[in-house]
């Protein structure tokens, strides 16, 4: 009876050790143990078309995190629907950062003018990023309707950016690229191109023959006077 109990205890111990080993490998392998990250909420007025989960979060062009989630949030008090963006800021990317920076002391950064706004990452694809900077003369606009994560104030997108995107002749650019590609394919498959390729090959062969001839003359200079000896 005692042997059976010992086997059961050993089995439970081994199973627990394996579970802890798997968890340890996952944590150390992913770098989560050494990653210091905070999550914040942002509310943007207007459309966020072009912003997707995984999009970069930058401070003056330097990446400090990613967009984690993009959702719609209904406010029962105002009966309005807001665009909720949750970002993940990796403070480990900021060298020399102190424990006072970030949560729960993010309020100090807000007082200094920290604001987020949407910026264009690519005019061709229309992709957006979240960009942070300090704007001391801009008031901190907060919604205060999300308690799960602290909120950071946002600013509207720079005026005229969306108009520029809408005015870009993306369809015409795509058609021009398509026509250019078709023209190149036609040229490559044309008789003239094949003839040109054949001519280049003949020139290469002639150059090789000339190189061999010069090498022979270098080794047998007397051949210029006597002519190449027959075997």
CNS distance restraints for C-alpha pairs under 8 A (distance, minus, plus):
assign (resid   1 and name CA) (resid   5 and name CA) 6.42 0.50 0.50
assign (resid   2 and name CA) (resid   6 and name CA) 6.12 0.50 0.50
assign (resid   3 and name CA) (resid   7 and name CA) 6.21 0.50 0.50
assign (resid   4 and name CA) (resid   8 and name CA) 6.32 0.50 0.50
assign (resid   5 and name CA) (resid   9 and name CA) 6.22 0.50 0.50
assign (resid   6 and name CA) (resid  10 and name CA) 6.07 0.50 0.50
assign (resid   7 and name CA) (resid  11 and name CA) 6.06 0.50 0.50
assign (resid   8 and name CA) (resid  12 and name CA) 6.24 0.50 0.50
assign (resid   9 and name CA) (resid  13 and name CA) 6.15 0.50 0.50
assign (resid  10 and name CA) (resid  14 and name CA) 6.10 0.50 0.50
assign (resid  11 and name CA) (resid  15 and name CA) 6.10 0.50 0.50
assign (resid  12 and name CA) (resid  16 and name CA) 6.12 0.50 0.50
assign (resid  13 and name CA) (resid  17 and name CA) 6.15 0.50 0.50
assign (resid  14 and name CA) (resid  18 and name CA) 6.22 0.50 0.50
assign (resid  15 and name CA) (resid  19 and name CA) 6.30 0.50 0.50
assign (resid  16 and name CA) (resid  20 and name CA) 6.21 0.50 0.50
assign (resid  17 and name CA) (resid  21 and name CA) 6.10 0.50 0.50
assign (resid  18 and name CA) (resid  22 and name CA) 6.21 0.50 0.50
assign (resid  19 and name CA) (resid  23 and name CA) 6.25 0.50 0.50
assign (resid  20 and name CA) (resid  24 and name CA) 6.02 0.50 0.50
assign (resid  21 and name CA) (resid  25 and name CA) 6.14 0.50 0.50
assign (resid  22 and name CA) (resid  26 and name CA) 6.20 0.50 0.50
assign (resid  23 and name CA) (resid  27 and name CA) 6.16 0.50 0.50
assign (resid  24 and name CA) (resid  28 and name CA) 6.02 0.50 0.50
assign (resid  25 and name CA) (resid  29 and name CA) 5.56 0.50 0.50
assign (resid  26 and name CA) (resid  30 and name CA) 6.02 0.50 0.50
assign (resid  27 and name CA) (resid  31 and name CA) 6.17 0.50 0.50
assign (resid  27 and name CA) (resid  32 and name CA) 5.47 0.50 0.50
assign (resid  27 and name CA) (resid  33 and name CA) 6.01 0.50 0.50
assign (resid  28 and name CA) (resid  32 and name CA) 6.62 0.50 0.50
assign (resid  28 and name CA) (resid  33 and name CA) 6.28 0.50 0.50
assign (resid  31 and name CA) (resid  35 and name CA) 6.17 0.50 0.50
assign (resid  32 and name CA) (resid  36 and name CA) 7.95 0.50 0.50
assign (resid  35 and name CA) (resid  90 and name CA) 7.07 0.50 0.50
assign (resid  35 and name CA) (resid  91 and name CA) 7.89 0.50 0.50
assign (resid  35 and name CA) (resid  92 and name CA) 6.12 0.50 0.50
assign (resid  36 and name CA) (resid  90 and name CA) 5.86 0.50 0.50
assign (resid  36 and name CA) (resid  91 and name CA) 5.56 0.50 0.50
assign (resid  36 and name CA) (resid  92 and name CA) 5.50 0.50 0.50
assign (resid  37 and name CA) (resid  88 and name CA) 6.54 0.50 0.50
assign (resid  37 and name CA) (resid  89 and name CA) 5.41 0.50 0.50
assign (resid  37 and name CA) (resid  90 and name CA) 4.19 0.50 0.50
assign (resid  37 and name CA) (resid  91 and name CA) 5.56 0.50 0.50
assign (resid  37 and name CA) (resid  92 and name CA) 7.24 0.50 0.50
assign (resid  38 and name CA) (resid  88 and name CA) 5.76 0.50 0.50
assign (resid  38 and name CA) (resid  89 and name CA) 5.27 0.50 0.50
assign (resid  38 and name CA) (resid  90 and name CA) 6.54 0.50 0.50
assign (resid  38 and name CA) (resid  91 and name CA) 7.43 0.50 0.50
assign (resid  38 and name CA) (resid 102 and name CA) 7.20 0.50 0.50
assign (resid  38 and name CA) (resid 103 and name CA) 6.80 0.50 0.50
assign (resid  39 and name CA) (resid  86 and name CA) 6.73 0.50 0.50
assign (resid  39 and name CA) (resid  87 and name CA) 5.58 0.50 0.50
assign (resid  39 and name CA) (resid  88 and name CA) 4.53 0.50 0.50
assign (resid  39 and name CA) (resid  89 and name CA) 6.17 0.50 0.50
assign (resid  39 and name CA) (resid 149 and name CA) 6.28 0.50 0.50
assign (resid  39 and name CA) (resid 150 and name CA) 7.53 0.50 0.50
assign (resid  40 and name CA) (resid  86 and name CA) 5.68 0.50 0.50
assign (resid  40 and name CA) (resid  87 and name CA) 5.46 0.50 0.50
assign (resid  40 and name CA) (resid  88 and name CA) 6.63 0.50 0.50
assign (resid  40 and name CA) (resid  89 and name CA) 7.74 0.50 0.50
assign (resid  40 and name CA) (resid 149 and name CA) 5.30 0.50 0.50
assign (resid  40 and name CA) (resid 150 and name CA) 5.19 0.50 0.50
assign (resid  40 and name CA) (resid 151 and name CA) 5.59 0.50 0.50
assign (resid  40 and name CA) (resid 152 and name CA) 6.67 0.50 0.50
assign (resid  41 and name CA) (resid  84 and name CA) 6.78 0.50 0.50
assign (resid  41 and name CA) (resid  85 and name CA) 5.71 0.50 0.50
assign (resid  41 and name CA) (resid  86 and name CA) 4.56 0.50 0.50
assign (resid  41 and name CA) (resid  87 and name CA) 6.39 0.50 0.50
assign (resid  41 and name CA) (resid 146 and name CA) 7.60 0.50 0.50
assign (resid  41 and name CA) (resid 149 and name CA) 6.05 0.50 0.50
assign (resid  41 and name CA) (resid 150 and name CA) 6.10 0.50 0.50
assign (resid  41 and name CA) (resid 151 and name CA) 4.64 0.50 0.50
assign (resid  41 and name CA) (resid 152 and name CA) 6.28 0.50 0.50
assign (resid  42 and name CA) (resid  84 and name CA) 6.00 0.50 0.50
assign (resid  42 and name CA) (resid  85 and name CA) 5.04 0.50 0.50
assign (resid  42 and name CA) (resid  86 and name CA) 6.26 0.50 0.50
assign (resid  42 and name CA) (resid  87 and name CA) 7.65 0.50 0.50
assign (resid  42 and name CA) (resid 116 and name CA) 7.92 0.50 0.50
assign (resid  42 and name CA) (resid 151 and name CA) 5.97 0.50 0.50
assign (resid  42 and name CA) (resid 152 and name CA) 5.79 0.50 0.50
assign (resid  42 and name CA) (resid 153 and name CA) 6.70 0.50 0.50
assign (resid  42 and name CA) (resid 154 and name CA) 6.67 0.50 0.50
assign (resid  43 and name CA) (resid  82 and name CA) 6.89 0.50 0.50
assign (resid  43 and name CA) (resid  83 and name CA) 5.76 0.50 0.50
assign (resid  43 and name CA) (resid  84 and name CA) 5.18 0.50 0.50
assign (resid  43 and name CA) (resid  85 and name CA) 6.27 0.50 0.50
assign (resid  43 and name CA) (resid 142 and name CA) 7.94 0.50 0.50
assign (resid  43 and name CA) (resid 143 and name CA) 7.27 0.50 0.50
assign (resid  43 and name CA) (resid 153 and name CA) 7.60 0.50 0.50
assign (resid  43 and name CA) (resid 154 and name CA) 6.73 0.50 0.50
assign (resid  44 and name CA) (resid  48 and name CA) 7.49 0.50 0.50
assign (resid  44 and name CA) (resid  82 and name CA) 7.72 0.50 0.50
assign (resid  44 and name CA) (resid  83 and name CA) 6.10 0.50 0.50
assign (resid  44 and name CA) (resid  84 and name CA) 7.34 0.50 0.50
assign (resid  44 and name CA) (resid  85 and name CA) 7.89 0.50 0.50
assign (resid  44 and name CA) (resid 154 and name CA) 6.55 0.50 0.50
assign (resid  44 and name CA) (resid 155 and name CA) 7.55 0.50 0.50
assign (resid  44 and name CA) (resid 156 and name CA) 7.17 0.50 0.50
assign (resid  45 and name CA) (resid  82 and name CA) 7.81 0.50 0.50
assign (resid  45 and name CA) (resid  83 and name CA) 7.45 0.50 0.50
assign (resid  45 and name CA) (resid 156 and name CA) 6.74 0.50 0.50
assign (resid  48 and name CA) (resid  83 and name CA) 8.00 0.50 0.50
assign (resid  48 and name CA) (resid 128 and name CA) 7.96 0.50 0.50
assign (resid  49 and name CA) (resid 128 and name CA) 7.87 0.50 0.50
assign (resid  50 and name CA) (resid 126 and name CA) 5.62 0.50 0.50
assign (resid  50 and name CA) (resid 127 and name CA) 4.43 0.50 0.50
assign (resid  50 and name CA) (resid 128 and name CA) 5.15 0.50 0.50
assign (resid  51 and name CA) (resid  55 and name CA) 6.63 0.50 0.50
assign (resid  51 and name CA) (resid 127 and name CA) 6.05 0.50 0.50
assign (resid  51 and name CA) (resid 128 and name CA) 4.81 0.50 0.50
assign (resid  51 and name CA) (resid 129 and name CA) 6.43 0.50 0.50
assign (resid  52 and name CA) (resid  67 and name CA) 7.21 0.50 0.50
assign (resid  52 and name CA) (resid  70 and name CA) 7.30 0.50 0.50
assign (resid  52 and name CA) (resid 128 and name CA) 7.79 0.50 0.50
assign (resid  53 and name CA) (resid  66 and name CA) 7.52 0.50 0.50
assign (resid  53 and name CA) (resid  67 and name CA) 5.01 0.50 0.50
assign (resid  53 and name CA) (resid  68 and name CA) 5.38 0.50 0.50
assign (resid  53 and name CA) (resid  69 and name CA) 5.56 0.50 0.50
assign (resid  53 and name CA) (resid  70 and name CA) 6.67 0.50 0.50
assign (resid  54 and name CA) (resid  66 and name CA) 5.26 0.50 0.50
assign (resid  54 and name CA) (resid  67 and name CA) 4.96 0.50 0.50
assign (resid  54 and name CA) (resid  68 and name CA) 6.18 0.50 0.50
assign (resid  55 and name CA) (resid  66 and name CA) 5.49 0.50 0.50
assign (resid  55 and name CA) (resid  67 and name CA) 5.26 0.50 0.50
assign (resid  55 and name CA) (resid 128 and name CA) 7.31 0.50 0.50
assign (resid  55 and name CA) (resid 129 and name CA) 5.77 0.50 0.50
assign (resid  55 and name CA) (resid 130 and name CA) 7.66 0.50 0.50
assign (resid  56 and name CA) (resid  63 and name CA) 6.38 0.50 0.50
assign (resid  56 and name CA) (resid  64 and name CA) 7.77 0.50 0.50
assign (resid  56 and name CA) (resid  65 and name CA) 6.10 0.50 0.50
assign (resid  56 and name CA) (resid  66 and name CA) 4.60 0.50 0.50
assign (resid  56 and name CA) (resid  67 and name CA) 6.41 0.50 0.50
assign (resid  56 and name CA) (resid 129 and name CA) 5.51 0.50 0.50
assign (resid  56 and name CA) (resid 130 and name CA) 6.56 0.50 0.50
assign (resid  57 and name CA) (resid  63 and name CA) 5.74 0.50 0.50
assign (resid  57 and name CA) (resid  64 and name CA) 5.80 0.50 0.50
assign (resid  57 and name CA) (resid  65 and name CA) 4.84 0.50 0.50
assign (resid  57 and name CA) (resid  66 and name CA) 4.91 0.50 0.50
assign (resid  57 and name CA) (resid  67 and name CA) 6.54 0.50 0.50
assign (resid  57 and name CA) (resid  87 and name CA) 7.55 0.50 0.50
assign (resid  57 and name CA) (resid  89 and name CA) 7.55 0.50 0.50
assign (resid  57 and name CA) (resid 129 and name CA) 6.15 0.50 0.50
assign (resid  57 and name CA) (resid 130 and name CA) 4.78 0.50 0.50
assign (resid  57 and name CA) (resid 131 and name CA) 5.91 0.50 0.50
assign (resid  57 and name CA) (resid 132 and name CA) 7.68 0.50 0.50
assign (resid  58 and name CA) (resid  62 and name CA) 5.03 0.50 0.50
assign (resid  58 and name CA) (resid  63 and name CA) 4.14 0.50 0.50
assign (resid  58 and name CA) (resid  64 and name CA) 5.32 0.50 0.50
assign (resid  58 and name CA) (resid  65 and name CA) 6.82 0.50 0.50
assign (resid  58 and name CA) (resid 129 and name CA) 7.63 0.50 0.50
assign (resid  58 and name CA) (resid 130 and name CA) 6.33 0.50 0.50
assign (resid  58 and name CA) (resid 131 and name CA) 4.91 0.50 0.50
assign (resid  58 and name CA) (resid 132 and name CA) 6.11 0.50 0.50
assign (resid  59 and name CA) (resid  63 and name CA) 6.41 0.50 0.50
assign (resid  59 and name CA) (resid  64 and name CA) 6.68 0.50 0.50
assign (resid  59 and name CA) (resid 131 and name CA) 5.73 0.50 0.50
assign (resid  59 and name CA) (resid 132 and name CA) 4.65 0.50 0.50
assign (resid  59 and name CA) (resid 133 and name CA) 5.97 0.50 0.50
assign (resid  60 and name CA) (resid 131 and name CA) 6.95 0.50 0.50
assign (resid  60 and name CA) (resid 132 and name CA) 6.51 0.50 0.50
assign (resid  60 and name CA) (resid 133 and name CA) 6.15 0.50 0.50
assign (resid  61 and name CA) (resid 131 and name CA) 7.44 0.50 0.50
assign (resid  64 and name CA) (resid  89 and name CA) 5.77 0.50 0.50
assign (resid  64 and name CA) (resid  90 and name CA) 5.70 0.50 0.50
assign (resid  64 and name CA) (resid  91 and name CA) 7.07 0.50 0.50
assign (resid  64 and name CA) (resid  93 and name CA) 5.93 0.50 0.50
assign (resid  64 and name CA) (resid  94 and name CA) 7.37 0.50 0.50
assign (resid  65 and name CA) (resid  87 and name CA) 7.28 0.50 0.50
assign (resid  65 and name CA) (resid  88 and name CA) 5.48 0.50 0.50
assign (resid  65 and name CA) (resid  89 and name CA) 4.42 0.50 0.50
assign (resid  65 and name CA) (resid  90 and name CA) 5.33 0.50 0.50
assign (resid  66 and name CA) (resid  87 and name CA) 5.88 0.50 0.50
assign (resid  66 and name CA) (resid  88 and name CA) 5.48 0.50 0.50
assign (resid  66 and name CA) (resid  89 and name CA) 6.80 0.50 0.50
assign (resid  67 and name CA) (resid  85 and name CA) 7.24 0.50 0.50
assign (resid  67 and name CA) (resid  86 and name CA) 6.24 0.50 0.50
assign (resid  67 and name CA) (resid  87 and name CA) 4.39 0.50 0.50
assign (resid  67 and name CA) (resid  88 and name CA) 6.20 0.50 0.50
assign (resid  67 and name CA) (resid 130 and name CA) 7.81 0.50 0.50
assign (resid  68 and name CA) (resid  85 and name CA) 7.61 0.50 0.50
assign (resid  68 and name CA) (resid  86 and name CA) 5.43 0.50 0.50
assign (resid  68 and name CA) (resid  87 and name CA) 4.97 0.50 0.50
assign (resid  68 and name CA) (resid  88 and name CA) 5.98 0.50 0.50
assign (resid  69 and name CA) (resid  85 and name CA) 5.79 0.50 0.50
assign (resid  69 and name CA) (resid  86 and name CA) 5.02 0.50 0.50
assign (resid  69 and name CA) (resid  87 and name CA) 6.91 0.50 0.50
assign (resid  70 and name CA) (resid  83 and name CA) 7.29 0.50 0.50
assign (resid  70 and name CA) (resid  84 and name CA) 5.80 0.50 0.50
assign (resid  70 and name CA) (resid  85 and name CA) 4.60 0.50 0.50
assign (resid  70 and name CA) (resid  86 and name CA) 6.41 0.50 0.50
assign (resid  71 and name CA) (resid  83 and name CA) 6.07 0.50 0.50
assign (resid  71 and name CA) (resid  84 and name CA) 5.09 0.50 0.50
assign (resid  71 and name CA) (resid  85 and name CA) 6.43 0.50 0.50
assign (resid  72 and name CA) (resid  81 and name CA) 6.44 0.50 0.50
assign (resid  72 and name CA) (resid  82 and name CA) 5.69 0.50 0.50
assign (resid  72 and name CA) (resid  83 and name CA) 4.82 0.50 0.50
assign (resid  72 and name CA) (resid  84 and name CA) 5.62 0.50 0.50
assign (resid  73 and name CA) (resid  81 and name CA) 5.55 0.50 0.50
assign (resid  73 and name CA) (resid  82 and name CA) 5.15 0.50 0.50
assign (resid  73 and name CA) (resid  83 and name CA) 6.29 0.50 0.50
assign (resid  73 and name CA) (resid  84 and name CA) 6.17 0.50 0.50
assign (resid  74 and name CA) (resid  79 and name CA) 6.74 0.50 0.50
assign (resid  74 and name CA) (resid  80 and name CA) 5.83 0.50 0.50
assign (resid  74 and name CA) (resid  81 and name CA) 4.45 0.50 0.50
assign (resid  74 and name CA) (resid  82 and name CA) 6.34 0.50 0.50
assign (resid  75 and name CA) (resid  79 and name CA) 5.30 0.50 0.50
assign (resid  75 and name CA) (resid  80 and name CA) 5.42 0.50 0.50
assign (resid  75 and name CA) (resid  81 and name CA) 6.26 0.50 0.50
assign (resid  75 and name CA) (resid  82 and name CA) 7.58 0.50 0.50
assign (resid  75 and name CA) (resid 145 and name CA) 7.09 0.50 0.50
assign (resid  76 and name CA) (resid  80 and name CA) 7.29 0.50 0.50
assign (resid  90 and name CA) (resid  94 and name CA) 7.83 0.50 0.50
assign (resid  91 and name CA) (resid  97 and name CA) 7.34 0.50 0.50
assign (resid  91 and name CA) (resid 102 and name CA) 7.65 0.50 0.50
assign (resid  92 and name CA) (resid  97 and name CA) 7.89 0.50 0.50
assign (resid  97 and name CA) (resid 101 and name CA) 6.61 0.50 0.50
assign (resid 100 and name CA) (resid 104 and name CA) 7.92 0.50 0.50
assign (resid 100 and name CA) (resid 105 and name CA) 5.92 0.50 0.50
assign (resid 101 and name CA) (resid 105 and name CA) 6.02 0.50 0.50
assign (resid 101 and name CA) (resid 106 and name CA) 6.48 0.50 0.50
assign (resid 102 and name CA) (resid 106 and name CA) 4.79 0.50 0.50
assign (resid 105 and name CA) (resid 109 and name CA) 7.80 0.50 0.50
assign (resid 106 and name CA) (resid 110 and name CA) 6.61 0.50 0.50
assign (resid 107 and name CA) (resid 111 and name CA) 6.30 0.50 0.50
assign (resid 108 and name CA) (resid 112 and name CA) 6.45 0.50 0.50
assign (resid 109 and name CA) (resid 113 and name CA) 6.52 0.50 0.50
assign (resid 109 and name CA) (resid 114 and name CA) 5.54 0.50 0.50
assign (resid 110 and name CA) (resid 114 and name CA) 4.81 0.50 0.50
assign (resid 110 and name CA) (resid 115 and name CA) 7.18 0.50 0.50
assign (resid 110 and name CA) (resid 140 and name CA) 7.29 0.50 0.50
assign (resid 110 and name CA) (resid 152 and name CA) 7.35 0.50 0.50
assign (resid 110 and name CA) (resid 153 and name CA) 7.57 0.50 0.50
assign (resid 111 and name CA) (resid 136 and name CA) 7.92 0.50 0.50
assign (resid 112 and name CA) (resid 134 and name CA) 6.87 0.50 0.50
assign (resid 112 and name CA) (resid 135 and name CA) 7.85 0.50 0.50
assign (resid 112 and name CA) (resid 136 and name CA) 6.12 0.50 0.50
assign (resid 113 and name CA) (resid 133 and name CA) 7.76 0.50 0.50
assign (resid 113 and name CA) (resid 134 and name CA) 4.60 0.50 0.50
assign (resid 113 and name CA) (resid 135 and name CA) 4.64 0.50 0.50
assign (resid 113 and name CA) (resid 136 and name CA) 4.20 0.50 0.50
assign (resid 113 and name CA) (resid 137 and name CA) 7.37 0.50 0.50
assign (resid 113 and name CA) (resid 138 and name CA) 7.10 0.50 0.50
assign (resid 113 and name CA) (resid 140 and name CA) 7.72 0.50 0.50
assign (resid 114 and name CA) (resid 132 and name CA) 6.78 0.50 0.50
assign (resid 114 and name CA) (resid 133 and name CA) 5.66 0.50 0.50
assign (resid 114 and name CA) (resid 134 and name CA) 4.39 0.50 0.50
assign (resid 114 and name CA) (resid 135 and name CA) 6.28 0.50 0.50
assign (resid 114 and name CA) (resid 136 and name CA) 7.66 0.50 0.50
assign (resid 114 and name CA) (resid 153 and name CA) 7.61 0.50 0.50
assign (resid 115 and name CA) (resid 132 and name CA) 5.65 0.50 0.50
assign (resid 115 and name CA) (resid 133 and name CA) 5.81 0.50 0.50
assign (resid 115 and name CA) (resid 134 and name CA) 6.05 0.50 0.50
assign (resid 115 and name CA) (resid 135 and name CA) 6.54 0.50 0.50
assign (resid 115 and name CA) (resid 140 and name CA) 7.58 0.50 0.50
assign (resid 115 and name CA) (resid 152 and name CA) 7.00 0.50 0.50
assign (resid 115 and name CA) (resid 153 and name CA) 5.42 0.50 0.50
assign (resid 115 and name CA) (resid 154 and name CA) 5.22 0.50 0.50
assign (resid 115 and name CA) (resid 155 and name CA) 6.58 0.50 0.50
assign (resid 116 and name CA) (resid 130 and name CA) 6.46 0.50 0.50
assign (resid 116 and name CA) (resid 131 and name CA) 5.54 0.50 0.50
assign (resid 116 and name CA) (resid 132 and name CA) 4.49 0.50 0.50
assign (resid 116 and name CA) (resid 133 and name CA) 6.77 0.50 0.50
assign (resid 116 and name CA) (resid 152 and name CA) 7.46 0.50 0.50
assign (resid 116 and name CA) (resid 153 and name CA) 6.45 0.50 0.50
assign (resid 116 and name CA) (resid 154 and name CA) 4.53 0.50 0.50
assign (resid 116 and name CA) (resid 155 and name CA) 6.06 0.50 0.50
assign (resid 117 and name CA) (resid 130 and name CA) 5.84 0.50 0.50
assign (resid 117 and name CA) (resid 131 and name CA) 5.48 0.50 0.50
assign (resid 117 and name CA) (resid 132 and name CA) 6.60 0.50 0.50
assign (resid 117 and name CA) (resid 154 and name CA) 5.57 0.50 0.50
assign (resid 117 and name CA) (resid 155 and name CA) 5.04 0.50 0.50
assign (resid 117 and name CA) (resid 156 and name CA) 6.13 0.50 0.50
assign (resid 117 and name CA) (resid 157 and name CA) 5.86 0.50 0.50
assign (resid 118 and name CA) (resid 128 and name CA) 6.34 0.50 0.50
assign (resid 118 and name CA) (resid 129 and name CA) 5.75 0.50 0.50
assign (resid 118 and name CA) (resid 130 and name CA) 4.90 0.50 0.50
assign (resid 118 and name CA) (resid 131 and name CA) 6.09 0.50 0.50
assign (resid 118 and name CA) (resid 156 and name CA) 7.38 0.50 0.50
assign (resid 118 and name CA) (resid 157 and name CA) 5.42 0.50 0.50
assign (resid 119 and name CA) (resid 128 and name CA) 5.56 0.50 0.50
assign (resid 119 and name CA) (resid 129 and name CA) 5.46 0.50 0.50
assign (resid 119 and name CA) (resid 130 and name CA) 6.39 0.50 0.50
assign (resid 119 and name CA) (resid 131 and name CA) 6.44 0.50 0.50
assign (resid 119 and name CA) (resid 157 and name CA) 6.66 0.50 0.50
assign (resid 119 and name CA) (resid 158 and name CA) 7.71 0.50 0.50
assign (resid 120 and name CA) (resid 126 and name CA) 6.75 0.50 0.50
assign (resid 120 and name CA) (resid 127 and name CA) 6.17 0.50 0.50
assign (resid 120 and name CA) (resid 128 and name CA) 4.71 0.50 0.50
assign (resid 120 and name CA) (resid 129 and name CA) 6.39 0.50 0.50
assign (resid 120 and name CA) (resid 161 and name CA) 7.85 0.50 0.50
assign (resid 121 and name CA) (resid 126 and name CA) 7.20 0.50 0.50
assign (resid 121 and name CA) (resid 127 and name CA) 5.43 0.50 0.50
assign (resid 121 and name CA) (resid 128 and name CA) 5.19 0.50 0.50
assign (resid 121 and name CA) (resid 129 and name CA) 6.03 0.50 0.50
assign (resid 122 and name CA) (resid 126 and name CA) 5.46 0.50 0.50
assign (resid 122 and name CA) (resid 127 and name CA) 5.54 0.50 0.50
assign (resid 122 and name CA) (resid 128 and name CA) 7.36 0.50 0.50
assign (resid 123 and name CA) (resid 127 and name CA) 7.36 0.50 0.50
assign (resid 123 and name CA) (resid 165 and name CA) 6.37 0.50 0.50
assign (resid 124 and name CA) (resid 170 and name CA) 7.17 0.50 0.50
assign (resid 126 and name CA) (resid 165 and name CA) 7.17 0.50 0.50
assign (resid 140 and name CA) (resid 153 and name CA) 5.35 0.50 0.50
assign (resid 140 and name CA) (resid 154 and name CA) 7.39 0.50 0.50
assign (resid 141 and name CA) (resid 153 and name CA) 5.30 0.50 0.50
assign (resid 141 and name CA) (resid 154 and name CA) 6.61 0.50 0.50
assign (resid 141 and name CA) (resid 155 and name CA) 7.90 0.50 0.50
assign (resid 142 and name CA) (resid 151 and name CA) 7.19 0.50 0.50
assign (resid 142 and name CA) (resid 152 and name CA) 7.21 0.50 0.50
assign (resid 142 and name CA) (resid 153 and name CA) 5.51 0.50 0.50
assign (resid 142 and name CA) (resid 154 and name CA) 7.86 0.50 0.50
assign (resid 144 and name CA) (resid 151 and name CA) 7.28 0.50 0.50
assign (resid 146 and name CA) (resid 150 and name CA) 7.68 0.50 0.50
assign (resid 146 and name CA) (resid 151 and name CA) 7.47 0.50 0.50
assign (resid 157 and name CA) (resid 161 and name CA) 7.31 0.50 0.50
assign (resid 160 and name CA) (resid 164 and name CA) 6.13 0.50 0.50
assign (resid 161 and name CA) (resid 165 and name CA) 6.39 0.50 0.50
assign (resid 162 and name CA) (resid 166 and name CA) 6.17 0.50 0.50
assign (resid 163 and name CA) (resid 167 and name CA) 6.07 0.50 0.50
assign (resid 164 and name CA) (resid 168 and name CA) 6.26 0.50 0.50
assign (resid 169 and name CA) (resid 173 and name CA) 6.19 0.50 0.50
assign (resid 170 and name CA) (resid 174 and name CA) 6.12 0.50 0.50
assign (resid 171 and name CA) (resid 175 and name CA) 6.20 0.50 0.50
assign (resid 172 and name CA) (resid 176 and name CA) 6.09 0.50 0.50
assign (resid 173 and name CA) (resid 177 and name CA) 6.22 0.50 0.50
assign (resid 174 and name CA) (resid 178 and name CA) 6.17 0.50 0.50
assign (resid 175 and name CA) (resid 179 and name CA) 6.10 0.50 0.50
assign (resid 176 and name CA) (resid 180 and name CA) 6.04 0.50 0.50
assign (resid 177 and name CA) (resid 181 and name CA) 6.12 0.50 0.50
assign (resid 178 and name CA) (resid 182 and name CA) 6.21 0.50 0.50
assign (resid 179 and name CA) (resid 183 and name CA) 6.12 0.50 0.50
assign (resid 180 and name CA) (resid 184 and name CA) 6.25 0.50 0.50
assign (resid 181 and name CA) (resid 185 and name CA) 6.23 0.50 0.50
assign (resid 182 and name CA) (resid 186 and name CA) 6.16 0.50 0.50
assign (resid 183 and name CA) (resid 187 and name CA) 6.15 0.50 0.50
assign (resid 184 and name CA) (resid 188 and name CA) 6.13 0.50 0.50
assign (resid 185 and name CA) (resid 189 and name CA) 6.23 0.50 0.50
assign (resid 186 and name CA) (resid 190 and name CA) 5.99 0.50 0.50
assign (resid 187 and name CA) (resid 192 and name CA) 7.96 0.50 0.50
assign (resid 187 and name CA) (resid 193 and name CA) 6.40 0.50 0.50
assign (resid 188 and name CA) (resid 193 and name CA) 5.83 0.50 0.50
assign (resid 188 and name CA) (resid 194 and name CA) 7.55 0.50 0.50
assign (resid 189 and name CA) (resid 193 and name CA) 6.87 0.50 0.50
assign (resid 189 and name CA) (resid 194 and name CA) 7.26 0.50 0.50
assign (resid 190 and name CA) (resid 194 and name CA) 6.50 0.50 0.50
assign (resid 191 and name CA) (resid 195 and name CA) 6.09 0.50 0.50
assign (resid 192 and name CA) (resid 196 and name CA) 6.10 0.50 0.50
assign (resid 193 and name CA) (resid 197 and name CA) 6.11 0.50 0.50
assign (resid 194 and name CA) (resid 198 and name CA) 6.19 0.50 0.50
assign (resid 195 and name CA) (resid 199 and name CA) 6.20 0.50 0.50
assign (resid 196 and name CA) (resid 200 and name CA) 6.23 0.50 0.50
assign (resid 197 and name CA) (resid 201 and name CA) 6.30 0.50 0.50
assign (resid 198 and name CA) (resid 202 and name CA) 6.30 0.50 0.50
assign (resid 199 and name CA) (resid 203 and name CA) 6.20 0.50 0.50
assign (resid 200 and name CA) (resid 204 and name CA) 6.21 0.50 0.50
assign (resid 201 and name CA) (resid 205 and name CA) 6.27 0.50 0.50
assign (resid 202 and name CA) (resid 206 and name CA) 6.13 0.50 0.50
assign (resid 203 and name CA) (resid 207 and name CA) 6.07 0.50 0.50
assign (resid 204 and name CA) (resid 208 and name CA) 6.17 0.50 0.50
assign (resid 205 and name CA) (resid 209 and name CA) 6.24 0.50 0.50
assign (resid 206 and name CA) (resid 210 and name CA) 6.16 0.50 0.50
assign (resid 207 and name CA) (resid 211 and name CA) 6.14 0.50 0.50
assign (resid 208 and name CA) (resid 212 and name CA) 6.29 0.50 0.50
assign (resid 209 and name CA) (resid 213 and name CA) 6.18 0.50 0.50
assign (resid 210 and name CA) (resid 214 and name CA) 6.17 0.50 0.50
assign (resid 211 and name CA) (resid 215 and name CA) 6.18 0.50 0.50
assign (resid 212 and name CA) (resid 216 and name CA) 6.24 0.50 0.50
assign (resid 213 and name CA) (resid 217 and name CA) 6.30 0.50 0.50
assign (resid 214 and name CA) (resid 218 and name CA) 6.14 0.50 0.50
assign (resid 215 and name CA) (resid 219 and name CA) 6.43 0.50 0.50
assign (resid 216 and name CA) (resid 220 and name CA) 5.92 0.50 0.50
assign (resid 216 and name CA) (resid 221 and name CA) 7.99 0.50 0.50
assign (resid 217 and name CA) (resid 221 and name CA) 4.94 0.50 0.50
assign (resid 217 and name CA) (resid 222 and name CA) 7.87 0.50 0.50
assign (resid 217 and name CA) (resid 223 and name CA) 6.76 0.50 0.50
assign (resid 217 and name CA) (resid 224 and name CA) 7.52 0.50 0.50
assign (resid 222 and name CA) (resid 226 and name CA) 6.22 0.50 0.50
assign (resid 222 and name CA) (resid 227 and name CA) 7.69 0.50 0.50
assign (resid 223 and name CA) (resid 227 and name CA) 4.52 0.50 0.50
assign (resid 223 and name CA) (resid 228 and name CA) 5.24 0.50 0.50
assign (resid 223 and name CA) (resid 229 and name CA) 7.53 0.50 0.50
assign (resid 224 and name CA) (resid 228 and name CA) 7.81 0.50 0.50
